[in-house]
Amino acid sequence: MKKKDIWKIIGVIILVALMLYWLFAGTLLEEDDNAAMPSDLIEQSGN
């Protein structure tokens, strides 16, 4: 029974780590969308 409890704890820790990664990766991608890309600046200067 103790062995199953250890695997449950390890699984929960991995799950929490993945959820935190997903949360922070999502916020970083949203911040990058707001930044001006070099290709956007080139297109704007051509018009």
PAMAR-425018 format. One record per residue (C-alpha): x, y, z; residue in three letters; residue number from 1. Coordinates in steps of 0.05 Angstrom, whole numbers, padded with zeros to 5 digits, always signed. Each point is the difference from the previous one (the first is absolute). Example, Ala and Ser with C-alpha at 12.3 -4.5 7.8 and 13.67 -1.06 7.14 Angstrom:
2
{pt {+00246 -00090 +00156} "ala" 1} {pt {+00027 +00069 -00013} "ser" 2} 
//
This chain:
47
{pt {+00000 +00000 +00000} "met" 1} {pt {+00057 +00048 +00015} "lys" 2} {pt {+00028 -00010 -00071} "lys" 3} {pt {-00066 +00024 -00030} "lys" 4} {pt {+00000 +00061 +00044} "asp" 5} {pt {+00070 +00019 -00023} "ile" 6} {pt {-00021 -00005 -00074} "trp" 7} {pt {-00062 +00043 +00014} "lys" 8} {pt {+00044 +00054 +00032} "ile" 9} {pt {+00049 -00002 -00058} "ile" 10} {pt {-00058 +00004 -00050} "gly" 11} {pt {-00030 +00060 +00035} "val" 12} {pt {+00067 +00036 +00002} "ile" 13} {pt {+00010 -00012 -00075} "ile" 14} {pt {-00071 +00023 -00014} "leu" 15} {pt {+00010 +00064 +00039} "val" 16} {pt {+00067 +00014 -00035} "ala" 17} {pt {-00032 -00010 -00069} "leu" 18} {pt {-00059 +00045 +00018} "met" 19} {pt {+00047 +00055 +00024} "leu" 20} {pt {+00041 -00007 -00064} "tyr" 21} {pt {-00063 +00005 -00041} "trp" 22} {pt {-00023 +00062 +00038} "leu" 23} {pt {+00066 +00037 -00007} "phe" 24} {pt {+00012 -00022 -00072} "ala" 25} {pt {-00070 +00027 -00018} "gly" 26} {pt {+00013 +00067 +00032} "thr" 27} {pt {+00068 +00007 -00035} "leu" 28} {pt {-00031 -00016 -00068} "leu" 29} {pt {-00054 +00052 +00011} "glu" 30} {pt {+00052 +00053 +00018} "glu" 31} {pt {+00039 -00017 -00063} "asp" 32} {pt {-00062 +00011 -00043} "asp" 33} {pt {-00004 +00072 +00023} "asn" 34} {pt {+00073 +00015 -00018} "ala" 35} {pt {+00016 +00030 -00068} "ala" 36} {pt {+00033 -00050 -00045} "met" 37} {pt {+00056 +00023 -00047} "pro" 38} {pt {-00040 -00024 -00060} "ser" 39} {pt {-00058 +00044 +00021} "asp" 40} {pt {+00045 +00060 +00004} "leu" 41} {pt {+00027 -00013 -00070} "ile" 42} {pt {-00070 -00006 -00029} "glu" 43} {pt {-00022 +00065 +00034} "gln" 44} {pt {+00060 +00039 -00025} "ser" 45} {pt {-00013 -00023 -00072} "gly" 46} {pt {-00071 +00029 -00001} "asn" 47} 
//
